Amino acid sequence: MALRDPLIKAKAVDPAKFFPASYGEKLRDMVHKMRESGIEPVLMTVARAFDGLGREEGARIAETALYYNSCLDYDGLIKAGKMYNDTIIAVALSEHVQLIDLAEEMKGRRQFFVDAGHFNYGGEQHVAAYLARELEQRGLLEPHINTDNRLSGQ
């Protein structure tokens, strides 16, 4: 193999075969430990830049995530993310924990991401304001905190 030959990629795996069953159990354990310590948890789904986009654009944006998850193809990456978010939602429902569905809020909002999974400055500001509003509406945040989309003092 020459130095510049393209890499040979192995067949992508099905994330369902390797999804850790312990993920939900560990999340439940964390909820229980937090409650035992007097802390009421709030769970949140994971947002990704390629969710809610067409296949071609989504696959292009997912390139960075696929680079770091080389055992997955685009469909596997979508499936893995859905499995984790579905588990977060299921634990929130079964444990009666408040849930913030950031994945749904950010779906199709590519302009707020720098790559497949990291927010740019505008995304950070949007998410911070969204979380503050959600927490305040649920009575989990002091009402005097500025929850609009501007930084305090500006």
C-alpha positions in Angstrom: 0.0 0.0 0.0 1.5 3.3 -1.0 1.5 6.2 1.4 -1.3 8.1 -0.3 -3.6 5.2 -1.2 -7.1 5.7 0.2 -7.9 4.0 3.5 -9.8 0.8 3.3 -12.8 1.1 5.6 -14.2 -2.0 7.2 -17.9 -2.7 7.0 -19.9 -0.5 9.3 -21.3 -2.0 12.4 -24.9 -1.9 13.6 -24.9 0.2 16.8 -27.8 -1.8 18.2 -25.4 -4.8 18.5 -23.0 -2.8 20.7 -25.3 -0.3 22.5 -24.4 -0.6 26.2 -27.5 -1.9 28.1 -25.8 -0.4 31.1 -26.3 3.1 29.8 -29.9 3.4 31.0 -29.0 1.6 34.2 -26.2 4.1 34.9 -28.4 7.0 34.1 -31.0 5.7 36.5 -28.4 5.2 39.2 -27.2 8.8 38.7 -30.8 10.0 39.1 -31.2 8.0 42.3 -27.9 9.2 43.8 -28.7 12.8 43.0 -32.1 12.5 44.6 -30.6 10.8 47.7 -28.4 13.9 47.9 -31.3 16.3 47.7 -30.7 17.3 44.1 -33.6 17.1 41.6 -32.0 16.2 38.2 -33.1 17.4 34.8 -32.1 15.2 31.9 -31.4 16.6 28.4 -31.2 15.0 25.0 -28.1 15.5 22.8 -28.4 17.8 19.8 -26.5 17.1 16.5 -26.1 19.4 13.5 -27.2 16.8 11.0 -30.5 15.9 12.6 -33.5 17.2 10.7 -31.6 17.8 7.5 -31.9 16.0 4.2 -29.7 12.9 3.7 -27.1 14.5 1.4 -26.6 17.6 3.5 -26.8 15.6 6.8 -24.2 13.2 5.6 -21.9 16.0 4.6 -22.2 17.7 8.0 -21.8 14.4 9.8 -18.3 13.9 8.3 -16.5 15.0 11.5 -18.6 12.6 13.6 -18.0 9.8 11.2 -14.3 10.4 11.3 -14.2 9.9 15.1 -16.8 7.0 14.9 -15.2 5.2 12.0 -17.0 2.0 12.7 -20.3 3.6 11.8 -21.8 4.8 8.5 -24.2 7.7 8.3 -27.3 5.5 9.0 -25.5 3.9 12.0 -24.6 7.3 13.3 -28.2 8.5 13.1 -29.3 5.2 14.8 -26.7 5.4 17.6 -27.7 9.0 18.4 -31.4 8.1 18.4 -30.7 5.1 20.7 -29.0 7.3 23.3 -31.6 10.0 23.1 -34.4 7.4 23.3 -32.8 6.0 26.4 -32.5 9.5 28.0 -36.2 10.1 27.3 -37.2 6.6 28.6 -35.3 7.2 31.9 -36.8 10.6 32.3 -40.3 9.2 31.9 -39.8 6.1 34.1 -38.1 8.1 36.9 -40.4 11.1 36.6 -37.4 13.4 35.8 -37.9 16.6 34.0 -36.6 16.4 30.4 -35.3 19.1 28.1 -35.4 17.9 24.6 -32.5 19.9 23.1 -32.3 17.5 20.2 -35.8 18.6 19.1 -35.1 22.3 19.8 -32.0 22.2 17.6 -33.3 20.0 14.8 -32.6 21.5 11.4 -30.7 24.5 12.9 -27.4 23.9 11.2 -26.4 27.6 11.5 -25.8 27.1 15.3 -23.1 24.4 14.8 -19.5 24.5 14.0 -19.4 20.8 13.0 -21.5 17.7 13.6 -21.9 18.2 17.3 -20.3 21.4 18.6 -22.1 24.7 18.9 -20.7 27.9 17.5 -20.9 31.1 19.5 -24.5 31.8 18.2 -25.4 28.2 19.1 -24.0 28.6 22.6 -26.0 31.8 23.1 -29.2 30.2 21.7 -28.9 27.1 23.8 -28.1 29.1 27.0 -31.1 31.3 26.5 -33.3 28.2 25.6 -32.1 26.3 28.7 -32.6 29.3 31.0 -36.2 29.8 29.6 -37.0 26.1 30.0 -35.6 26.0 33.6 -37.4 29.2 34.6 -40.7 28.1 33.1 -40.4 24.9 35.2 -39.7 26.9 38.3 -36.1 25.6 38.5 -34.3 28.9 38.0 -34.5 32.1 39.9 -36.7 34.5 38.0 -34.3 37.5 38.2 -31.7 35.8 35.9 -31.8 37.3 32.4 -33.3 34.6 30.1 -33.5 36.5 26.8 -31.0 35.9 24.0 -28.7 38.8 25.0 -25.8 38.7 27.5 -26.6 40.6 30.7 -25.3 44.2 30.7 -25.3 44.6 27.0 
